[in-house]
Amino acid sequence: MSGTDHLTGLLNRRGFDEAAESALTAARDAKLPTTVLMCDIDRFKAINDQFGHEFGDKVLIAIAEVLRSFAERKRMLVARHGGEEFAILMSGVSKERAVQYAEDLRQSCAAQSVATGEVSANVTISIGLAECRGETDLAKVMRLADQALYAAKHRGRNRVVRADADSIAA
C-alpha cells in the first residue's frame, strides 16, 4: 500500500504514522520537544454541498499546498490525515514557536483564494496542537491535538488552540 495521498500528494495517514513514529523516537533520544498539529478545513461539508465535490477537491489541493510549502521550509512532516483533516509533526520547536507557526499557517490558509470558473472562495482552517517531551506514543499525542482541534472548532473556528489544562477545559 502507498504511503501517499493520491489527491494532494502529501503523506497519507499510514505514511504519516510510520514517519512520525521514527521522528518521535529520534526526538526523544535527542531530548527535543515534539509538537503535533491537527488541522481541519472549516465548514468543508458546506463547501462541497454549495460548490460541488470538484471544487472541494481544489480546496483540499490548495490547502495541502500551503501546508506542504510551509512544512518543507521548516523541515516538518505533513499529511492528509483523512477527509479534510491534515496532520503536521515538528521537532525541536519551543511551545511559543509552535503556536506561532500554527498561527502563521492559519493565516496563510485564510489568505489563499481558491477559484474555478465563476466560483471563488477563501477557506479557513482550525488548528489544535499538542506538545510532548519524551513521549513516543503517537496515538496519545494525536488525541491531545485532536481535542485541541475540537476546542478550536467549538470556539468559533479559524483559530489555534493548544492542548493544555487551560485551553481545552472550556
Residue, then its C-alpha position, 0 to 999 in steps of 0.5 A: m500500500s502507498g504511503t501517499d495521498h493520491l489527491t494532494g500528494l502529501l503523506n497519507r495517514r499510514g505514511f504519516d504514522e510510520a514517519a512520525e513514529s521514527a521522528l518521535t523516537a529520534a526526538r526523544d533520544a535527542k531530548l527535543p520537544t515534539t509538537v503535533l498539529m491537527c488541522d481541519i478545513d472549516r465548514f468543508k461539508a458546506i463547501n462541497d454541498q454549495f460548490g460541488h465535490e470538484f471544487g472541494d477537491k481544489v480546496l483540499i489541493a490548495i490547502a495541502e499546498v500551503l501546508r506542504s510549502f510551509a512544512e518543507r521550509k521548516r523541515m516538518l512532516v505533513a499529511r492528509h490525515g483523512g477527509e479534510e483533516f491534515a496532520i503536521l509533526m515538528s521537532g525541536v520547536s519551543k511551545e511559543r514557536a509552535v503556536q506561532y507557526a500554527e498561527d502563521l499557517r492559519q493565516s496563510c490558509a485564510a489568505q489563499s483564494v481558491a477559484t474555478g470558473e465563476v466560483s471563488a472562495n477563501v477557506t479557513i482552517s482550525i488548528g489544535l496542537a499538542e506538545c510532548r517531551g519524551e513521549t513516543d506514543l503517537a496515538k496519545v499525542m494525536r488525541l491531545a491535538d485532536q481535542a485541541l482541534y475540537a476546542a478550536k472548532h467549538r470556539g468559533r473556528n479559524r483559530v489555534v488552540r493548544a492542548d493544555a489544562d487551560s485551553i481545552a477545559a472550556 
